[in-house]
Amino acid sequence: MKYSWQRQIILETIQEHKEHLSAQQIYGYARERCPHISLGTVYRNLNTLADNNMIGRVGMISGAECFDWDPNSHEHFYCRKCHKIINLDLPEGELNALIKNVPGLRIEGHCLTVTGVCAECASKE
């Protein structure tokens, strides 16, 4: 992959914030550093970064695809009240064994999102 200063700014933005950000949020943060960057450039570079396993895709959450600073397969929790996405630290054994034993498929990674209410929102109820 050829070097691009716009791609570098986008990657650094994702890594610095350590949040699961939408393209629109990444665009807003990247514009603080580079006011002339376009939303199209952000989308193209997010796809390139994800395709080259430099960032992860969380999937469609609350109507927008989100991106992850950690490209490795791991699980997420999505709070349906505050829309926060949290990395889950699940024991690898059983889940990986289940995924790897699906007949007829060569599994290369996974993305599991559990939905519910986070502890902070639950305490407000």
C-alpha positions as CSV (number, residue, x, y, z in Angstrom):
1,M,0.0,0.0,0.0
2,K,1.4,3.3,-1.1
3,Y,1.9,6.0,1.6
4,S,-0.7,8.7,1.9
5,W,-0.6,11.6,4.4
6,Q,-4.4,11.7,4.5
7,R,-4.5,8.0,5.3
8,Q,-1.9,8.6,8.0
9,I,-4.0,11.3,9.6
10,I,-7.1,9.1,9.6
11,L,-5.2,6.1,11.1
12,E,-3.7,8.3,13.8
13,T,-7.1,9.8,14.6
14,I,-8.6,6.3,15.1
15,Q,-5.6,5.1,17.2
16,E,-5.6,8.3,19.4
17,H,-9.3,8.3,20.3
18,K,-9.5,4.5,21.2
19,E,-13.2,4.6,20.5
20,H,-15.4,2.8,18.0
21,L,-16.0,5.8,15.7
22,S,-18.2,6.2,12.6
23,A,-16.8,7.6,9.4
24,Q,-18.6,10.9,10.2
25,Q,-17.0,11.2,13.6
26,I,-13.5,10.3,12.1
27,Y,-14.1,13.0,9.5
28,G,-14.9,15.6,12.2
29,Y,-11.7,14.7,14.1
30,A,-9.5,14.6,11.0
31,R,-10.8,18.0,9.9
32,E,-9.4,19.5,13.1
33,R,-5.9,18.5,11.9
34,C,-6.5,18.9,8.2
35,P,-9.4,21.3,7.4
36,H,-9.4,20.5,3.7
37,I,-9.8,16.7,3.9
38,S,-13.1,15.5,2.3
39,L,-15.6,13.0,3.6
40,G,-15.0,11.0,0.4
41,T,-11.3,10.8,1.2
42,V,-12.1,9.6,4.7
43,Y,-14.4,6.8,3.4
44,R,-12.0,5.6,0.8
45,N,-9.1,5.5,3.3
46,L,-11.2,3.8,6.0
47,N,-12.0,1.1,3.5
48,T,-8.3,0.8,2.5
49,L,-7.2,0.6,6.1
50,A,-9.8,-2.0,7.0
51,D,-9.0,-4.1,3.8
52,N,-5.3,-4.1,4.8
53,N,-6.1,-5.1,8.4
54,M,-4.8,-1.9,9.9
55,I,-8.1,-1.1,11.6
56,G,-11.2,-3.2,12.3
57,R,-14.8,-2.9,11.2
58,V,-17.3,-3.2,13.9
59,G,-20.3,-3.3,11.5
60,M,-23.5,-1.3,11.3
61,I,-24.3,0.0,14.8
62,S,-27.1,2.5,15.2
63,G,-27.4,3.1,11.5
64,A,-23.7,3.7,10.8
65,E,-20.6,1.5,10.2
66,C,-18.1,1.9,13.0
67,F,-14.4,1.4,12.9
68,D,-12.1,-0.1,15.5
69,W,-8.4,0.8,16.4
70,D,-7.8,-3.0,17.0
71,P,-8.0,-5.0,13.8
72,N,-7.9,-8.4,15.6
73,S,-11.0,-10.4,16.0
74,H,-12.8,-9.6,19.2
75,E,-16.3,-9.1,20.6
76,H,-18.2,-5.9,21.4
77,F,-21.1,-4.8,23.6
78,Y,-23.5,-2.1,22.2
79,C,-25.6,-0.1,24.7
80,R,-29.0,0.5,23.1
81,K,-29.5,3.5,25.4
82,C,-26.3,5.6,25.1
83,H,-25.1,4.0,21.9
84,K,-21.6,3.3,23.4
85,I,-19.6,0.4,22.0
86,I,-17.4,-1.4,24.5
87,N,-14.8,-4.1,23.8
88,L,-15.7,-7.4,25.6
89,D,-12.9,-9.4,27.1
90,L,-14.4,-12.9,26.7
91,P,-12.5,-16.1,27.3
92,E,-11.3,-17.4,23.8
93,G,-11.8,-21.1,24.3
94,E,-15.5,-21.9,23.8
95,L,-16.4,-19.2,21.3
96,N,-13.4,-19.9,19.1
97,A,-14.0,-23.6,19.2
98,L,-17.6,-23.1,18.2
99,I,-16.7,-20.7,15.3
100,K,-13.8,-22.9,14.1
101,N,-16.0,-26.0,14.0
102,V,-18.5,-24.7,11.4
103,P,-18.4,-27.4,8.7
104,G,-17.5,-26.4,5.2
105,L,-16.2,-22.9,6.0
106,R,-12.7,-21.6,6.4
107,I,-13.1,-19.0,9.2
108,E,-10.6,-16.1,9.0
109,G,-12.0,-13.9,11.7
110,H,-15.2,-12.9,13.5
111,C,-17.1,-9.9,14.8
112,L,-19.7,-10.5,17.5
113,T,-21.8,-7.7,19.0
114,V,-23.9,-8.3,22.1
115,T,-26.7,-5.7,22.6
116,G,-28.2,-4.5,25.9
117,V,-27.9,-1.8,28.5
118,C,-24.5,-0.8,29.9
119,A,-23.9,-0.6,33.7
120,E,-23.9,3.2,33.6
121,C,-27.3,3.4,31.9
122,A,-28.7,0.6,34.0
123,S,-27.8,2.6,37.2
124,K,-29.9,5.5,35.9
125,E,-33.0,3.5,35.5
